[in-house]
Amino acid sequence: MSGKQPSQRSFLSTMAAVAWSFVGLRRRKDFEEDVTALNPVYVILGGLIGTALFIGLLLFIVRSVVA
């Protein structure tokens, strides 16, 4: 470790990291930075929001196909 204090990321940058995690594409360097800089509360909220959006998108697709 370099000894410097990691800076906290904003909610939007946390949402971007969560979105990349949903897709499964993340560079190792970015992942390692995220581990030290992301706020766990933001990660949980981002995961819940991402899950709700994903379920909403699936419901929209199913209703569009069935109707």
Legacy VTK file of the C-alpha trace (Angstrom):
# vtk DataFile Version 3.0
C-alpha trace
ASCII
DATASET POLYDATA
POINTS 67 float
0.000 0.000 0.000
1.140 3.510 -0.701
0.041 4.814 2.689
-2.235 7.530 1.347
-5.862 7.685 2.365
-8.224 6.458 -0.395
-10.744 9.061 -1.509
-14.432 8.252 -1.376
-16.152 7.987 -4.739
-19.354 9.845 -5.616
-22.670 8.059 -5.917
-22.603 8.338 -9.726
-19.148 6.783 -10.025
-20.325 4.032 -7.676
-23.343 3.464 -9.933
-20.987 3.169 -12.915
-18.907 0.577 -11.058
-22.056 -1.359 -10.119
-23.282 -1.223 -13.730
-19.981 -2.627 -14.992
-20.242 -5.337 -12.359
-23.717 -6.289 -13.586
-22.318 -6.645 -17.099
-19.293 -8.514 -15.813
-16.717 -6.351 -17.568
-14.235 -4.645 -15.291
-10.494 -4.234 -15.569
-8.501 -5.624 -12.666
-6.912 -2.219 -12.004
-10.335 -0.540 -11.792
-11.651 -3.336 -9.579
-8.729 -2.959 -7.170
-9.318 0.805 -6.986
-13.024 0.212 -6.354
-12.344 -2.133 -3.455
-10.575 0.621 -1.536
-12.590 3.670 -2.643
-16.248 2.684 -2.868
-18.658 3.479 -0.067
-20.418 0.218 0.959
-23.746 2.003 1.476
-23.581 3.369 -2.074
-22.744 -0.095 -3.393
-25.781 -1.628 -1.667
-28.076 1.163 -2.887
-26.616 0.911 -6.376
-27.141 -2.851 -6.400
-30.767 -2.471 -5.331
-31.401 0.220 -7.945
-29.665 -1.852 -10.617
-31.690 -4.925 -9.704
-34.954 -2.972 -9.804
-34.067 -1.540 -13.227
-33.114 -4.986 -14.521
-36.388 -6.544 -13.324
-38.346 -3.602 -14.751
-36.620 -4.034 -18.110
-37.376 -7.763 -18.137
-41.042 -7.128 -17.287
-41.272 -4.521 -20.039
-39.782 -6.908 -22.612
-42.069 -9.781 -21.583
-45.196 -7.606 -21.658
-44.189 -6.182 -25.044
-43.706 -9.644 -26.530
-46.859 -11.146 -25.012
-49.182 -8.245 -25.868
LINES 1 68
67 0 1 2 3 4 5 6 7 8 9 10 11 12 13 14 15 16 17 18 19 20 21 22 23 24 25 26 27 28 29 30 31 32 33 34 35 36 37 38 39 40 41 42 43 44 45 46 47 48 49 50 51 52 53 54 55 56 57 58 59 60 61 62 63 64 65 66
